Amino acid sequence: MSTTNMAASSNYWEDLRKQARQLENELDLKLVSFSKLCTTYSSSSNRDQRTRSDSIGSSPDKMLVAMTTELEQLLAKLTAVNDKMAEYTNTPGALSHNAALMHTLQRHRDILQDYTHEFHKTKSNFFSMREREDLLGSVHRDIESFKSSSAVNNRRTELFLKEHEHLRSSDRLIDNAISIAMATKENITFQRGMLKSIQTRVTTLANRFPAINSLIQKINLRKRRDSLILGGVIGVCTILLLLYTFH
């Protein structure tokens, strides 16, 4: 290979290395900023106690999406540069320096792998944290909604309890009225039993002593006869008095 080709090949390799170092430096700075942004986003969410308004399309989300896209593009560019460097190590002109080139290529590949791993780890941790906070926020909103609805439900419950107490009071009054009616019925039944008992005793005594019954009947007949005699005497005397008066 001529000296010109070797110089051009060497310059190509150096250009690839410069591109790789430049992309690695950019990735290093971007990853630090990305990690800080994720941490700041999480701290802001915790301070606000899930009352933040950074929904889809808000400023923090836009920054995260833009930085994620930029990091993915830088990783893709660095991967492409590493692939070109791998292709260069297989060219005939690079075989004499293959060991040194492979060592350099492996170092850049390790750096790429570390940055890729760090990016995906930060991204995964952030989205896991966000999903957890979104879940907690949903639970918090459900609790607030439940509390707000509980006030209405408590008012309805109070009304139902008052109505239930009124019904219980009415039931107690009805029970008292029924108890009084039952007591009156029992008293009347008892008095009727006593009267029947007295009547039975009187009938039993009359049947047991017929002489007394006969004597009572004779007395009643004598009273009736004396009344008739007295009435007849008074009538005769009245007639005689009238006859004497008119004659």
C-alpha positions as a Markdown table, in Angstrom:
| # | Residue | x | y | z |
|---|---|---|---|---|
| 1 | Met | 0.0 | 0.0 | 0.0 |
| 2 | Ser | 1.3 | 3.4 | -0.9 |
| 3 | Thr | 2.3 | 6.1 | 1.6 |
| 4 | Thr | -0.6 | 8.2 | 0.4 |
| 5 | Asn | -3.2 | 5.4 | 1.0 |
| 6 | Met | -1.7 | 4.7 | 4.4 |
| 7 | Ala | -2.0 | 8.3 | 5.4 |
| 8 | Ala | -5.5 | 8.6 | 4.1 |
| 9 | Ser | -6.4 | 5.4 | 5.9 |
| 10 | Ser | -4.8 | 6.7 | 9.1 |
| 11 | Asn | -6.7 | 10.0 | 8.8 |
| 12 | Tyr | -10.0 | 8.1 | 8.3 |
| 13 | Trp | -9.3 | 6.1 | 11.5 |
| 14 | Glu | -8.5 | 9.3 | 13.4 |
| 15 | Asp | -11.6 | 11.0 | 12.1 |
| 16 | Leu | -13.7 | 8.0 | 13.3 |
| 17 | Arg | -12.0 | 8.2 | 16.7 |
| 18 | Lys | -12.6 | 11.9 | 17.0 |
| 19 | Gln | -16.3 | 11.4 | 16.1 |
| 20 | Ala | -16.5 | 8.6 | 18.7 |
| 21 | Arg | -14.9 | 10.8 | 21.4 |
| 22 | Gln | -17.1 | 13.7 | 20.5 |
| 23 | Leu | -20.3 | 11.6 | 20.7 |
| 24 | Glu | -19.1 | 10.0 | 23.9 |
| 25 | Asn | -18.5 | 13.4 | 25.5 |
| 26 | Glu | -22.0 | 14.6 | 24.3 |
| 27 | Leu | -23.6 | 11.4 | 25.7 |
| 28 | Asp | -21.8 | 11.8 | 29.0 |
| 29 | Leu | -23.1 | 15.4 | 29.4 |
| 30 | Lys | -26.6 | 14.5 | 28.2 |
| 31 | Leu | -26.9 | 11.5 | 30.5 |
| 32 | Val | -25.9 | 13.6 | 33.5 |
| 33 | Ser | -28.6 | 16.2 | 32.5 |
| 34 | Phe | -31.1 | 13.4 | 31.8 |
| 35 | Ser | -30.5 | 11.9 | 35.3 |
| 36 | Lys | -30.9 | 15.3 | 37.0 |
| 37 | Leu | -34.0 | 16.1 | 35.0 |
| 38 | Cys | -35.6 | 12.8 | 36.1 |
| 39 | Thr | -34.6 | 13.4 | 39.7 |
| 40 | Thr | -36.0 | 17.0 | 39.6 |
| 41 | Tyr | -39.2 | 15.7 | 38.0 |
| 42 | Ser | -39.7 | 13.1 | 40.7 |
| 43 | Ser | -38.9 | 15.6 | 43.6 |
| 44 | Ser | -41.3 | 18.1 | 42.1 |
| 45 | Ser | -44.0 | 15.5 | 42.0 |
| 46 | Asn | -43.4 | 14.4 | 45.6 |
| 47 | Arg | -43.5 | 18.0 | 46.8 |
| 48 | Asp | -46.8 | 18.7 | 45.1 |
| 49 | Gln | -48.2 | 15.5 | 46.6 |
| 50 | Arg | -49.6 | 14.3 | 43.3 |
| 51 | Thr | -51.3 | 17.7 | 42.6 |
| 52 | Arg | -49.0 | 18.6 | 39.7 |
| 53 | Ser | -50.5 | 19.7 | 36.4 |
| 54 | Asp | -47.7 | 18.3 | 34.2 |
| 55 | Ser | -50.0 | 16.1 | 32.1 |
| 56 | Ile | -49.1 | 14.9 | 28.6 |
| 57 | Gly | -47.8 | 17.9 | 26.6 |
| 58 | Ser | -46.6 | 20.0 | 29.6 |
| 59 | Ser | -43.1 | 21.5 | 29.8 |
| 60 | Pro | -41.4 | 18.8 | 31.9 |
| 61 | Asp | -42.8 | 16.0 | 29.7 |
| 62 | Lys | -41.7 | 17.8 | 26.6 |
| 63 | Met | -38.2 | 18.2 | 27.9 |
| 64 | Leu | -38.0 | 14.5 | 28.9 |
| 65 | Val | -39.3 | 13.4 | 25.5 |
| 66 | Ala | -36.9 | 15.7 | 23.6 |
| 67 | Met | -33.9 | 14.6 | 25.7 |
| 68 | Thr | -34.8 | 10.9 | 25.4 |
| 69 | Thr | -35.0 | 11.2 | 21.6 |
| 70 | Glu | -31.7 | 13.1 | 21.5 |
| 71 | Leu | -30.0 | 10.5 | 23.6 |
| 72 | Glu | -31.3 | 7.7 | 21.4 |
| 73 | Gln | -30.1 | 9.5 | 18.3 |
| 74 | Leu | -26.6 | 10.0 | 19.8 |
| 75 | Leu | -26.4 | 6.3 | 20.8 |
| 76 | Ala | -27.4 | 5.3 | 17.3 |
| 77 | Lys | -24.7 | 7.6 | 15.8 |
| 78 | Leu | -22.1 | 6.2 | 18.2 |
| 79 | Thr | -23.1 | 2.7 | 17.3 |
| 80 | Ala | -22.7 | 3.6 | 13.6 |
| 81 | Val | -19.3 | 5.0 | 14.2 |
| 82 | Asn | -18.2 | 1.9 | 16.1 |
| 83 | Asp | -19.5 | -0.2 | 13.2 |
| 84 | Lys | -17.4 | 1.8 | 10.8 |
| 85 | Met | -14.4 | 1.4 | 13.1 |
| 86 | Ala | -15.0 | -2.4 | 13.1 |
| 87 | Glu | -15.1 | -2.4 | 9.4 |
| 88 | Tyr | -11.8 | -0.5 | 9.2 |
| 89 | Thr | -10.0 | -3.0 | 11.3 |
| 90 | Asn | -10.8 | -5.6 | 8.7 |
| 91 | Thr | -9.2 | -3.6 | 5.8 |
| 92 | Pro | -5.9 | -4.9 | 4.5 |
| 93 | Gly | -4.1 | -1.7 | 5.4 |
| 94 | Ala | -5.0 | -1.9 | 9.0 |
| 95 | Leu | -3.8 | -5.5 | 9.6 |
| 96 | Ser | -0.3 | -4.4 | 10.7 |
| 97 | His | -1.8 | -2.4 | 13.5 |
| 98 | Asn | -4.7 | -4.7 | 14.2 |
| 99 | Ala | -4.0 | -5.4 | 17.8 |
| 100 | Ala | -3.8 | -1.7 | 18.7 |
| 101 | Leu | -6.9 | -0.9 | 16.6 |
| 102 | Met | -8.9 | -3.8 | 18.2 |
| 103 | His | -7.9 | -2.6 | 21.7 |
| 104 | Thr | -9.1 | 0.9 | 20.8 |
| 105 | Leu | -12.3 | -0.4 | 19.2 |
| 106 | Gln | -13.1 | -2.6 | 22.2 |
| 107 | Arg | -12.6 | 0.4 | 24.5 |
| 108 | His | -15.1 | 2.5 | 22.5 |
| 109 | Arg | -17.5 | -0.5 | 22.4 |
| 110 | Asp | -17.3 | -0.7 | 26.2 |
| 111 | Ile | -18.0 | 3.0 | 26.6 |
| 112 | Leu | -21.0 | 2.6 | 24.2 |
| 113 | Gln | -22.3 | -0.4 | 26.2 |
| 114 | Asp | -21.9 | 1.5 | 29.5 |
| 115 | Tyr | -23.7 | 4.6 | 28.1 |
| 116 | Thr | -26.5 | 2.4 | 26.6 |
| 117 | His | -26.9 | 0.5 | 29.9 |
| 118 | Glu | -27.0 | 3.8 | 31.9 |
| 119 | Phe | -29.5 | 5.4 | 29.6 |
| 120 | His | -31.9 | 2.4 | 29.6 |
| 121 | Lys | -31.5 | 2.0 | 33.4 |
| 122 | Thr | -32.3 | 5.7 | 34.1 |
| 123 | Lys | -35.2 | 5.7 | 31.6 |
| 124 | Ser | -36.6 | 2.4 | 33.1 |
| 125 | Asn | -36.3 | 3.7 | 36.7 |
| 126 | Phe | -37.9 | 7.0 | 35.8 |
| 127 | Phe | -40.9 | 5.4 | 34.0 |
| 128 | Ser | -41.3 | 2.9 | 36.8 |
| 129 | Met | -41.3 | 5.7 | 39.3 |
| 130 | Arg | -43.8 | 7.7 | 37.2 |
| 131 | Glu | -46.1 | 4.7 | 36.9 |
| 132 | Arg | -46.0 | 4.2 | 40.7 |
| 133 | Glu | -46.7 | 7.9 | 41.3 |
| 134 | Asp | -49.5 | 7.9 | 38.7 |
| 135 | Leu | -51.0 | 4.9 | 40.5 |
| 136 | Leu | -50.6 | 6.6 | 43.9 |
| 137 | Gly | -52.1 | 9.8 | 42.4 |
| 138 | Ser | -55.1 | 7.8 | 41.1 |
| 139 | Val | -55.6 | 6.3 | 44.5 |
| 140 | His | -55.3 | 9.7 | 46.1 |
| 141 | Arg | -57.9 | 11.1 | 43.6 |
| 142 | Asp | -60.2 | 8.1 | 44.4 |
| 143 | Ile | -59.8 | 8.9 | 48.1 |
| 144 | Glu | -60.6 | 12.5 | 47.6 |
| 145 | Ser | -63.6 | 11.6 | 45.4 |
| 146 | Phe | -64.7 | 9.2 | 48.0 |
| 147 | Lys | -64.4 | 11.8 | 50.8 |
| 148 | Ser | -66.4 | 14.3 | 48.7 |
| 149 | Ser | -69.1 | 11.8 | 48.0 |
| 150 | Ser | -69.1 | 10.6 | 51.6 |
| 151 | Ala | -70.3 | 14.1 | 52.7 |
| 152 | Val | -73.4 | 13.7 | 50.6 |
| 153 | Asn | -73.8 | 10.1 | 51.7 |
| 154 | Asn | -73.4 | 11.1 | 55.3 |
| 155 | Arg | -76.2 | 13.7 | 54.9 |
| 156 | Arg | -78.4 | 11.1 | 53.3 |
| 157 | Thr | -77.5 | 8.6 | 56.1 |
| 158 | Glu | -78.5 | 11.2 | 58.7 |
| 159 | Leu | -81.8 | 11.8 | 57.0 |
| 160 | Phe | -82.4 | 8.0 | 56.8 |
| 161 | Leu | -81.5 | 7.6 | 60.5 |
| 162 | Lys | -83.9 | 10.4 | 61.5 |
| 163 | Glu | -86.7 | 8.9 | 59.5 |
| 164 | His | -85.9 | 5.5 | 61.0 |
| 165 | Glu | -86.0 | 7.0 | 64.5 |
| 166 | His | -89.4 | 8.5 | 63.7 |
| 167 | Leu | -90.7 | 5.1 | 62.5 |
| 168 | Arg | -89.3 | 3.5 | 65.7 |
| 169 | Ser | -91.1 | 6.1 | 67.8 |
| 170 | Ser | -94.4 | 5.4 | 65.9 |
| 171 | Asp | -93.9 | 1.7 | 66.5 |
| 172 | Arg | -93.4 | 2.3 | 70.2 |
| 173 | Leu | -96.6 | 4.4 | 70.5 |
| 174 | Ile | -98.5 | 1.7 | 68.6 |
| 175 | Asp | -97.1 | -1.0 | 70.9 |
| 176 | Asn | -98.1 | 1.1 | 74.0 |
| 177 | Ala | -101.6 | 1.5 | 72.6 |
| 178 | Ile | -101.9 | -2.2 | 71.9 |
| 179 | Ser | -100.6 | -3.0 | 75.4 |
| 180 | Ile | -103.2 | -0.8 | 77.0 |
| 181 | Ala | -106.0 | -2.4 | 74.8 |
| 182 | Met | -104.8 | -5.8 | 75.8 |
| 183 | Ala | -104.7 | -4.9 | 79.5 |
| 184 | Thr | -108.3 | -3.5 | 79.2 |
| 185 | Lys | -109.5 | -6.6 | 77.5 |
| 186 | Glu | -108.0 | -8.8 | 80.1 |
| 187 | Asn | -109.6 | -6.7 | 82.9 |
| 188 | Ile | -113.0 | -6.8 | 81.2 |
| 189 | Thr | -112.7 | -10.5 | 80.7 |
| 190 | Phe | -111.8 | -10.9 | 84.4 |
| 191 | Gln | -114.8 | -8.8 | 85.5 |
| 192 | Arg | -117.1 | -10.8 | 83.2 |
| 193 | Gly | -115.7 | -14.0 | 84.8 |
| 194 | Met | -116.4 | -12.6 | 88.3 |
| 195 | Leu | -120.0 | -11.7 | 87.3 |
| 196 | Lys | -120.6 | -15.1 | 85.9 |
| 197 | Ser | -119.2 | -16.7 | 89.0 |
| 198 | Ile | -121.5 | -14.6 | 91.2 |
| 199 | Gln | -124.5 | -15.5 | 89.1 |
| 200 | Thr | -123.6 | -19.1 | 89.2 |
| 201 | Arg | -123.3 | -19.0 | 93.0 |
| 202 | Val | -126.7 | -17.3 | 93.3 |
| 203 | Thr | -128.3 | -19.9 | 91.0 |
| 204 | Thr | -126.6 | -22.6 | 93.0 |
| 205 | Leu | -127.9 | -21.2 | 96.3 |
| 206 | Ala | -131.4 | -20.9 | 94.9 |
| 207 | Asn | -131.4 | -24.4 | 93.7 |
| 208 | Arg | -129.9 | -25.7 | 96.9 |
| 209 | Phe | -132.5 | -24.0 | 99.2 |
| 210 | Pro | -135.9 | -24.3 | 97.4 |
| 211 | Ala | -137.8 | -23.5 | 100.7 |
| 212 | Ile | -136.3 | -20.0 | 100.8 |
| 213 | Asn | -137.3 | -19.6 | 97.2 |
| 214 | Ser | -140.8 | -20.6 | 97.9 |
| 215 | Leu | -141.0 | -18.3 | 101.0 |
| 216 | Ile | -139.8 | -15.5 | 98.9 |
| 217 | Gln | -142.6 | -16.2 | 96.3 |
| 218 | Lys | -145.2 | -16.4 | 99.1 |
| 219 | Ile | -144.1 | -13.0 | 100.5 |
| 220 | Asn | -144.3 | -11.5 | 97.1 |
| 221 | Leu | -147.9 | -12.9 | 96.6 |
| 222 | Arg | -148.9 | -11.6 | 100.0 |
| 223 | Lys | -147.6 | -8.2 | 99.2 |
| 224 | Arg | -149.5 | -8.2 | 96.0 |
| 225 | Arg | -152.7 | -9.4 | 97.8 |
| 226 | Asp | -152.4 | -6.7 | 100.5 |
| 227 | Ser | -152.0 | -4.1 | 97.8 |
| 228 | Leu | -155.1 | -5.3 | 96.1 |
| 229 | Ile | -157.2 | -5.3 | 99.3 |
| 230 | Leu | -155.9 | -1.8 | 100.3 |
| 231 | Gly | -156.7 | -0.6 | 96.8 |
| 232 | Gly | -160.3 | -2.0 | 97.1 |
| 233 | Val | -160.9 | -0.5 | 100.5 |
| 234 | Ile | -159.7 | 2.9 | 99.3 |
| 235 | Gly | -161.9 | 2.6 | 96.2 |
| 236 | Val | -165.0 | 1.8 | 98.3 |
| 237 | Cys | -164.4 | 4.5 | 100.7 |
| 238 | Thr | -164.0 | 7.0 | 97.9 |
| 239 | Ile | -167.2 | 6.0 | 96.3 |
| 240 | Leu | -169.1 | 6.2 | 99.6 |
| 241 | Leu | -167.6 | 9.6 | 100.2 |
| 242 | Leu | -168.7 | 10.8 | 96.8 |
| 243 | Leu | -172.2 | 9.5 | 97.3 |
| 244 | Tyr | -172.5 | 11.2 | 100.7 |
| 245 | Thr | -171.3 | 14.4 | 99.2 |
| 246 | Phe | -173.7 | 14.5 | 96.3 |
| 247 | His | -176.7 | 13.5 | 98.5 |
